[in-house]
């Protein structure tokens, strides 16, 4: 990889985006920056080092497995003081004249949709709102396809999903839940079992003859989920998460977790008539914006 600054010696207009976090977060960052670069017809650079330097979960850059646009570059390793100084100085400039753009809050900022790129700029944030990139959805669907070859069993399963009212159910167990556990943590962590009970009931009310497919980020799942009438999807190997994301997008309806991974599975796969059920945004960290046609479910924290 080449340092960011050396790629832009002439100061030609371009967009550089810091990539960090898990795969779902990385997809939000790419999508926002891709739309910004595309609408201005300028090069896109993906900064793949600074955001992972001190990652608590030891996550790494994963967008190189997709057919994306843009060149990978390394950053300059800004310290917290340098970052704070940069943010402060940029805030003193008019929005259109800044060189570095930091997401100030999770609230949607429409100024980015009309931003004219006249210099090299750097963007850093989560950008978890489809309005930053919804107008290039078809373009993103074609780019966010896995480069590698899919397993034969995945291809067969995808064909089965496309022949029925397939519902992808995503069980997120990031913080670890022992098999047989009856409850899961809420409050921005793992979801309570009643969320899934309510979400599945909502699907059954609105979808005739649904067939459920259970996805999870952990192989071991609570016994109560094993007993449900669902087809367990458990891709294996180094490409398991990419195959799972693709298989989720082959479904027609969705019960997603408070997970940007399943958010993207639903967003890439949904079509006219799709039903998408999600936990309320208060259960997301940071707060992801749900599309208006998705059904958000609330539940009582006092029952946990």
C-alpha positions as CSV (number, residue, x, y, z in Angstrom):
1,X,0.0,0.0,0.0
2,X,1.0,3.6,-0.6
3,X,0.7,6.4,2.0
4,X,-2.4,8.6,1.3
5,X,-0.5,11.9,0.9
6,X,1.9,10.6,-1.8
7,X,-1.0,9.5,-3.9
8,X,-2.2,13.1,-4.2
9,X,0.9,15.2,-4.9
10,X,-0.9,17.5,-7.3
11,X,-3.9,18.1,-5.0
12,X,-6.3,16.7,-7.6
13,X,-9.9,16.3,-6.2
14,X,-10.4,12.9,-4.6
15,X,-12.2,11.2,-1.7
16,X,-10.3,9.2,1.0
17,X,-12.4,7.3,3.5
18,X,-11.2,5.7,6.8
19,X,-12.3,2.1,7.0
20,X,-12.7,0.5,10.4
21,X,-14.9,-1.8,12.6
22,X,-16.6,-5.0,11.5
23,X,-17.7,-5.9,8.0
24,X,-21.1,-4.2,8.3
25,X,-19.5,-0.9,9.5
26,X,-17.0,-1.1,6.7
27,X,-19.8,-1.4,4.1
28,X,-21.5,1.7,5.4
29,X,-18.2,3.7,5.2
30,X,-17.6,2.4,1.7
31,X,-21.1,3.1,0.5
32,X,-21.1,6.7,1.7
33,X,-17.7,7.5,0.2
34,X,-18.5,5.6,-3.0
35,X,-21.5,7.8,-3.6
36,X,-19.6,10.9,-2.8
37,X,-16.8,10.0,-5.2
38,X,-19.2,8.8,-7.9
39,X,-21.4,11.9,-7.9
40,X,-18.3,14.1,-8.2
41,X,-16.5,11.8,-10.7
42,X,-13.3,11.7,-8.6
43,X,-11.1,8.9,-7.5
44,X,-11.9,7.0,-4.3
45,X,-9.2,5.9,-1.8
46,X,-9.8,3.4,1.1
47,X,-7.6,4.1,4.1
48,X,-7.1,0.6,5.6
49,X,-4.6,1.0,8.5
50,X,-5.4,3.8,11.0
51,X,-8.9,2.4,11.8
52,X,-7.6,-1.0,12.8
53,X,-4.4,0.0,14.6
54,X,-6.0,-0.4,18.1
55,X,-9.1,-2.4,17.3
56,X,-10.4,-4.1,20.5
57,X,-11.8,-7.1,18.7
58,X,-8.7,-7.5,16.4
59,X,-10.8,-6.9,13.4
60,X,-9.2,-6.3,10.0
61,X,-10.0,-4.8,6.6
62,X,-12.4,-7.0,4.7
63,X,-13.7,-5.1,1.7
64,X,-11.0,-6.4,-0.6
65,X,-13.1,-9.6,-0.9
66,X,-15.8,-7.7,-2.8
67,X,-15.7,-6.3,-6.4
68,X,-15.5,-2.8,-5.1
69,X,-14.1,0.4,-6.7
70,X,-11.3,2.4,-5.1
71,X,-7.6,2.0,-4.2
72,X,-6.3,0.9,-0.8
73,X,-3.9,3.2,0.9
74,X,-2.3,3.6,4.3
75,X,-2.8,6.5,6.6
76,X,-0.4,8.7,8.7
77,X,-1.2,7.3,12.1
78,X,-2.8,10.4,13.6
79,X,-2.7,10.6,17.4
80,X,-5.8,11.6,19.4
81,X,-4.4,15.1,19.9
82,X,-3.7,15.5,16.1
83,X,-7.2,14.2,15.3
84,X,-8.8,16.6,17.8
85,X,-6.8,19.5,16.4
86,X,-7.7,18.6,12.9
87,X,-11.4,18.3,13.8
88,X,-11.3,21.7,15.5
89,X,-9.6,23.5,12.7
90,X,-11.9,22.0,10.1
91,X,-15.0,23.2,12.0
92,X,-13.8,26.7,11.7
93,X,-14.0,26.5,7.9
94,X,-17.1,26.7,5.8
95,X,-18.5,23.2,5.1
96,X,-17.7,23.3,1.4
97,X,-14.0,24.3,2.0
98,X,-13.0,21.6,4.5
99,X,-10.4,19.0,3.7
100,X,-11.3,16.6,6.5
101,X,-14.9,15.6,7.3
102,X,-15.7,14.0,10.6
103,X,-19.2,12.7,11.3
104,X,-20.4,15.1,14.0
105,X,-23.5,13.0,15.1
106,X,-25.5,10.0,14.0
107,X,-28.1,12.4,12.6
108,X,-28.3,12.5,8.8
109,X,-26.5,15.5,7.3
110,X,-27.9,16.3,3.8
111,X,-25.1,18.7,3.0
112,X,-23.0,15.7,1.9
113,X,-25.4,14.9,-0.9
114,X,-24.6,18.2,-2.7
115,X,-20.9,18.5,-1.6
116,X,-18.8,19.5,-4.6
117,X,-15.3,18.0,-4.4
118,X,-12.7,20.5,-5.5
119,X,-9.7,19.2,-3.5
120,X,-8.5,16.0,-1.9
121,X,-10.8,15.3,1.1
122,X,-10.8,12.8,3.9
123,X,-14.0,11.4,5.5
124,X,-14.3,9.6,8.8
125,X,-17.5,8.3,10.4
126,X,-20.0,5.5,10.5
127,X,-22.6,7.0,8.1
128,X,-25.3,4.5,9.1
129,X,-28.1,6.0,7.1
130,X,-29.1,4.8,3.6
131,X,-29.9,8.3,2.5
132,X,-26.1,8.8,2.1
133,X,-26.1,6.3,-0.7
134,X,-29.7,5.0,-1.6
135,X,-29.6,6.6,-5.0
136,X,-26.7,4.3,-6.1
137,X,-28.3,1.1,-4.6
138,X,-28.1,-0.9,-7.9
139,X,-24.5,0.1,-8.3
140,X,-23.6,-1.0,-4.8
141,X,-25.5,-4.3,-5.3
142,X,-23.3,-5.1,-8.3
143,X,-20.1,-4.0,-6.5
144,X,-20.8,-5.7,-3.2
145,X,-20.5,-9.2,-4.7
146,X,-18.0,-11.7,-3.4
147,X,-14.9,-12.1,-5.6
148,X,-14.3,-15.8,-4.6
149,X,-16.2,-18.9,-5.7
150,X,-19.1,-20.0,-3.6
151,X,-19.4,-23.4,-2.2
152,X,-21.7,-25.8,-4.1
153,X,-23.9,-26.3,-1.0
154,X,-24.4,-22.5,-0.8
155,X,-25.5,-22.4,-4.4
156,X,-28.1,-25.1,-3.8
157,X,-29.3,-23.4,-0.7
158,X,-29.7,-20.1,-2.5
159,X,-31.8,-21.8,-5.2
160,X,-34.1,-23.2,-2.5
161,X,-34.4,-19.8,-0.9
162,X,-35.4,-18.2,-4.2
163,X,-38.2,-20.7,-4.7
164,X,-40.0,-19.9,-1.4
165,X,-41.0,-17.1,0.9
166,X,-37.5,-17.3,2.5
167,X,-37.0,-15.4,5.8
168,X,-33.4,-14.7,7.0
169,X,-33.3,-14.6,10.8
170,X,-30.0,-13.3,12.2
171,X,-29.0,-14.2,15.8
172,X,-26.1,-12.0,16.9
173,X,-24.1,-13.5,19.8
174,X,-21.1,-11.3,19.6
175,X,-20.5,-11.2,23.4
176,X,-20.9,-15.0,23.8
177,X,-23.9,-16.9,25.1
178,X,-23.6,-20.4,26.4
179,X,-25.8,-23.1,24.6
180,X,-29.1,-23.5,26.4
181,X,-29.3,-20.0,27.7
182,X,-32.9,-18.8,27.9
183,X,-32.1,-15.0,27.7
184,X,-29.7,-12.8,26.0
185,X,-28.4,-9.4,27.0
186,X,-30.1,-6.3,25.7
187,X,-29.2,-2.6,25.7
188,X,-26.9,-2.5,22.6
189,X,-25.6,-6.0,23.2
190,X,-27.3,-9.2,22.4
191,X,-31.1,-9.2,22.0
192,X,-33.6,-10.9,24.3
193,X,-35.4,-14.0,23.1
194,X,-38.8,-12.3,23.1
195,X,-37.6,-9.9,20.4
196,X,-37.2,-12.9,18.1
197,X,-40.5,-14.4,19.2
198,X,-42.3,-11.1,18.4
199,X,-40.5,-10.6,15.2
200,X,-41.3,-14.1,13.9
201,X,-44.9,-13.6,14.9
202,X,-44.9,-10.3,12.9
203,X,-43.5,-12.1,9.8
204,X,-46.2,-14.9,10.1
205,X,-48.9,-12.2,10.2
206,X,-47.7,-10.6,7.0
207,X,-46.2,-13.4,5.0
208,X,-48.0,-16.5,3.7
209,X,-46.1,-19.8,4.2
210,X,-42.8,-18.3,5.4
211,X,-39.7,-20.6,5.5
212,X,-37.2,-19.5,8.1
213,X,-33.4,-19.7,7.8
214,X,-31.3,-19.1,10.9
215,X,-28.0,-17.3,10.6
216,X,-25.6,-16.6,13.6
217,X,-22.1,-15.3,14.1
218,X,-21.5,-18.2,16.5
219,X,-21.7,-21.9,15.9
220,X,-23.1,-22.7,19.3
221,X,-26.6,-21.2,19.7
222,X,-29.2,-21.4,22.6
223,X,-31.1,-24.7,22.8
224,X,-34.4,-22.8,22.6
225,X,-33.4,-21.6,19.1
226,X,-32.3,-25.1,18.0
227,X,-35.8,-26.3,18.8
228,X,-37.5,-23.8,16.4
229,X,-38.7,-24.8,13.0
230,X,-35.8,-23.2,11.1
231,X,-33.1,-24.3,8.7
232,X,-29.8,-23.6,10.3
233,X,-27.3,-21.9,7.9
234,X,-23.7,-22.4,9.0
235,X,-21.2,-21.6,6.3
236,X,-17.7,-22.8,7.0
237,X,-14.1,-21.7,6.1
238,X,-12.4,-18.4,5.7
239,X,-15.1,-17.1,3.5
240,X,-18.0,-18.0,5.9
241,X,-19.1,-14.5,6.7
242,X,-19.1,-13.5,3.0
243,X,-21.2,-16.5,2.0
244,X,-23.6,-15.9,4.9
245,X,-24.1,-12.3,3.8
246,X,-24.7,-13.4,0.2
247,X,-27.2,-16.1,1.3
248,X,-29.0,-13.6,3.5
249,X,-29.4,-11.3,0.5
250,X,-31.0,-14.2,-1.4
251,X,-33.9,-14.3,1.0
252,X,-37.1,-12.3,0.5
253,X,-37.9,-11.3,4.1
254,X,-35.8,-10.5,7.2
255,X,-35.6,-10.6,11.0
256,X,-32.4,-8.8,11.7
257,X,-30.4,-8.3,14.8
258,X,-28.9,-5.0,16.1
259,X,-26.1,-5.8,13.7
260,X,-24.9,-3.8,10.7
261,X,-24.0,-7.2,9.1
262,X,-27.7,-8.3,9.0
263,X,-28.7,-4.7,8.1
264,X,-26.7,-5.1,5.0
265,X,-28.0,-8.5,4.2
266,X,-31.5,-7.1,4.3
267,X,-30.7,-3.9,2.4
268,X,-29.0,-5.7,-0.4
269,X,-31.6,-8.4,-0.7
270,X,-34.9,-6.6,-0.1
271,X,-37.3,-5.9,-2.9
272,X,-40.9,-4.7,-3.4
273,X,-43.1,-6.7,-1.0
274,X,-40.2,-7.6,1.4
275,X,-40.9,-7.5,5.1
276,X,-38.0,-6.5,7.3
277,X,-38.3,-6.6,11.1
278,X,-35.6,-4.9,13.2
279,X,-35.0,-4.2,16.9
280,X,-35.6,-0.5,17.8
281,X,-32.7,1.8,17.1
282,X,-32.1,2.3,20.8
283,X,-30.5,-1.2,20.7
284,X,-27.9,-0.2,18.2
285,X,-24.4,1.0,19.0
286,X,-23.9,3.4,17.3
287,X,-27.4,4.2,16.2
288,X,-28.2,2.9,12.8
289,X,-31.0,4.5,10.8
290,X,-33.7,2.1,9.7
291,X,-35.3,2.6,6.3
292,X,-38.9,3.9,6.7
293,X,-40.5,0.7,5.4
294,X,-38.8,-1.6,8.0
295,X,-40.8,-2.6,11.1
296,X,-39.0,-1.8,14.4
297,X,-40.0,-3.7,17.5
298,X,-39.8,-2.4,21.1
299,X,-39.7,-4.5,24.3
300,X,-39.7,-3.8,28.0
301,X,-36.2,-3.7,29.5
302,X,-37.7,-4.4,32.9
303,X,-38.4,-8.0,31.9
304,X,-34.7,-8.8,31.5
